[in-house]
Amino acid sequence: MTNPPATHRTVIVGAGIAGVSAAAALRSSDYEGDIDLLGAEAELPYRRPPVSKEIVRGEKTADEIRIKKQQWYDEQSINLHTGVTVSSIDTEAHVVRLVDGKPLHYDQLLLATGGRARNPWNAPGVRTLRDLSDVPSLQTELTGGHVIIVGAGLIGSEIAASARGLGSEVTLLETASLPLPRLLPPELGELYVELHKSEGTDLHTGVAVSAVEPDGVQTIVRAVDGRTWSAPVVVVAVGMEPNVELAAEAGIDTAPPEQGGGIIVDAHGRTSVPGIYAAGDVANQPNGVLGGRHRVEHWQGAQNHGTAVGKVMAGGDDPFVEVPWCWSDQYGFTLQVAGWPEASHELVVRGSLADRDFVAYLLGDGVVRGVVSIGRPKDVRVARAWIAAGERLDAVLEGGPTT
Ligand SMILES: Cc1cc2nc3c(=O)[nH]c(=O)nc-3n(C[C@H](O)[C@H](O)[C@H](O)COP(=O)(O)OP(=O)(O)OC[C@H]3O[C@@H](n4cnc5c(N)ncnc54)[C@H](O)[C@@H]3O)c2cc1C
């Protein structure tokens, strides 16, 4: 591995976990050049997952979820610039331009720009939750009132659980027939129908929302089939848009939404423009296990991808190959999902779904493609290795599966 010279400058756009991890990996790989880490949020970088959990419930402060303390950036000679948005890239001149017009030269550039909450219905009573700055007003609104949440994916479901914890009446609307439709096969989605119900969340599935608009002091949600719901506040949690505009305007290849969107990278995080890399939620990357491409929106994936790409930028040559893994905390239960669960997969369950203490293996032609669990993190760790190796369940599960 040959390190770039000490006069070299790396600019990282986006100070989320992917950007910070890349900066850390550059330094731990003995990169001696300048590192400028630029983040649009006026915040010392923080861990995003607690935002819909402990932070919105007021159980933790912003300072308790920092990725690193300021001292660490100083010690690592990482020039952290918060509240600084990059508005354009000149790939010929190797310059990024900040919103105030200032140019910043780079020798190599990492785009770790993540994404923003998708919101098709911008209206006064409509909220989204992605950044710490979204929290203060929402926290008050989720406390002891009535809130409608559109979208029962990971974030919408967590907000529902947090709002119930804060004593609010919660109406949760989902287009699919079950909650967590992108994460769980139907049998396990049913579990979350029961969980929401038992915790007092009013879940309605099969709801295609056509409009969210003001209605006096209320905000009304209209469904295509004519049903309506209203509350003072509606939280829209219908996924995220990858922040690709900077790359696209600079002529860097991006993927169309039907292919997952994002900035197209190879297994080393390289974009279509030499010297420019992308990592984390914004990267549309090769799937090193199953083939094809995917864009992952999970914390650990963004962290490990940032680390891997940072090492490449320091002169390393290892491709990034990882089985995706995420968790979600709802009503005191931690769900873990790894791999690529699909509705068509055969489900083999060990433990008890009713007691919410189980591991479920998802098989495609007998091969472990995904794993879902509540309460059995060790089994998930083991199954991730099986997924990576393409193991058949009957070959690795001693004594055969039990239901
Ligand atoms: C509320 C919430 C809860 C979550 N909970 C979980 C969970 O329980 N488990 C799990 O696995 N995952 C969870 N996730 C997903 C996880 O947080 C993300 O996968 C991860 O944060 C992605 O990291 P990233 O660094 O790629 O992008 P981001 O975290 O989006 O960071 C990108 C940063 O780049 C900045 N930026 C963008 N454009 C520019 C620009 N032009 N100039 C300067 N800066 C720019 C943005 O402001 C942002 O700060 C959650 C996400 C959210 C929003």
The ligand as a Tripos MOL2 file, in Angstrom:
@<TRIPOS>MOLECULE
LIG
   53    58     1     0     0
SMALL
NO_CHARGES

@<TRIPOS>ATOM
      1 C1        -34.2410    8.8820   12.6860 C.3       1 LIG1
      2 C2        -33.3770    7.7790   12.1530 C.ar      1 LIG1
      3 C3        -33.2270    6.5950   12.8770 C.ar      1 LIG1
      4 C4        -32.4440    5.5750   12.3870 C.ar      1 LIG1
      5 N1        -32.3310    4.4190   13.1010 N.ar      1 LIG1
      6 C5        -31.5690    3.3980   12.6280 C.ar      1 LIG1
      7 C6        -31.4660    2.1840   13.3580 C.ar      1 LIG1
      8 O1        -32.0880    1.9840   14.3980 O.2       1 LIG1
      9 N2        -30.6630    1.2090   12.8510 N.ar      1 LIG1
     10 C7        -29.9700    1.3520   11.6950 C.ar      1 LIG1
     11 O2        -29.2570    0.4440   11.2820 O.2       1 LIG1
     12 N3        -30.0540    2.5180   10.9770 N.ar      1 LIG1
     13 C8        -30.8360    3.5210   11.4110 C.ar      1 LIG1
     14 N4        -30.9390    4.6960   10.6940 N.ar      1 LIG1
     15 C9        -30.1650    4.8330    9.4460 C.3       1 LIG1
     16 C10       -28.7590    5.3870    9.7120 C.3       1 LIG1
     17 O3        -28.8220    6.4390   10.6230 O.3       1 LIG1
     18 C11       -28.1500    5.8400    8.3840 C.3       1 LIG1
     19 O4        -27.9770    4.6810    7.5910 O.3       1 LIG1
     20 C12       -26.8060    6.5520    8.5600 C.3       1 LIG1
     21 O5        -26.9520    7.6970    9.3670 O.3       1 LIG1
     22 C13       -26.2220    6.9640    7.2050 C.3       1 LIG1
     23 O6        -25.0130    7.6390    7.4170 O.3       1 LIG1
     24 P1        -24.3640    8.5360    6.2730 P.3       1 LIG1
     25 O7        -23.1440    9.1300    6.8970 O.co2     1 LIG1
     26 O8        -24.2230    7.7610    5.0250 O.co2     1 LIG1
     27 O9        -25.4430    9.6700    5.9510 O.3       1 LIG1
     28 P2        -26.1400   10.7720    6.8750 P.3       1 LIG1
     29 O10       -26.3000   10.2850    8.2670 O.co2     1 LIG1
     30 O11       -27.3590   11.1840    6.1380 O.co2     1 LIG1
     31 O12       -25.1000   11.9650    6.9000 O.3       1 LIG1
     32 C14       -24.8320   12.7320    5.7450 C.3       1 LIG1
     33 C15       -24.4680   14.1310    6.1730 C.3       1 LIG1
     34 O13       -24.0630   14.8460    5.0070 O.3       1 LIG1
     35 C16       -24.5300   16.1670    5.1110 C.3       1 LIG1
     36 N5        -24.5760   16.7690    3.7600 N.ar      1 LIG1
     37 C17       -25.3750   16.4320    2.7270 C.ar      1 LIG1
     38 N6        -25.1260   17.2030    1.6540 N.ar      1 LIG1
     39 C18       -24.1370   18.0530    2.0140 C.ar      1 LIG1
     40 C19       -23.4630   19.1110    1.3390 C.ar      1 LIG1
     41 N7        -23.7400   19.4380    0.0710 N.pl3     1 LIG1
     42 N8        -22.5110   19.8120    2.0220 N.ar      1 LIG1
     43 C20       -22.1940   19.4770    3.3200 C.ar      1 LIG1
     44 N9        -22.8090   18.4840    3.9890 N.ar      1 LIG1
     45 C21       -23.7740   17.7750    3.3480 C.ar      1 LIG1
     46 C22       -25.9080   16.0040    5.7220 C.3       1 LIG1
     47 O14       -26.3490   17.2130    6.2940 O.3       1 LIG1
     48 C23       -25.6330   14.9170    6.7570 C.3       1 LIG1
     49 O15       -25.2700   15.4720    8.0020 O.3       1 LIG1
     50 C24       -31.7500    5.7210   11.1500 C.ar      1 LIG1
     51 C25       -31.9090    6.9060   10.4130 C.ar      1 LIG1
     52 C26       -32.7150    7.9240   10.9070 C.ar      1 LIG1
     53 C27       -32.8920    9.1740   10.0940 C.3       1 LIG1
@<TRIPOS>BOND
     1     1     2 1
     2     2     3 ar
     3     2    52 ar
     4     3     4 ar
     5     4     5 ar
     6     4    50 ar
     7     5     6 ar
     8     6     7 ar
     9     6    13 1
    10     7     8 2
    11     7     9 ar
    12     9    10 ar
    13    10    11 2
    14    10    12 ar
    15    12    13 ar
    16    13    14 ar
    17    14    15 1
    18    14    50 ar
    19    15    16 1
    20    16    17 1
    21    16    18 1
    22    18    19 1
    23    18    20 1
    24    20    21 1
    25    20    22 1
    26    22    23 1
    27    23    24 1
    28    24    25 2
    29    24    26 1
    30    24    27 1
    31    27    28 1
    32    28    29 2
    33    28    30 1
    34    28    31 1
    35    31    32 1
    36    32    33 1
    37    33    34 1
    38    33    48 1
    39    34    35 1
    40    35    36 1
    41    35    46 1
    42    36    37 ar
    43    36    45 ar
    44    37    38 ar
    45    38    39 ar
    46    39    40 ar
    47    39    45 ar
    48    40    41 1
    49    40    42 ar
    50    42    43 ar
    51    43    44 ar
    52    44    45 ar
    53    46    47 1
    54    46    48 1
    55    48    49 1
    56    50    51 ar
    57    51    52 ar
    58    52    53 1
@<TRIPOS>SUBSTRUCTURE
     1 LIG1         1 GROUP 0 **** ****
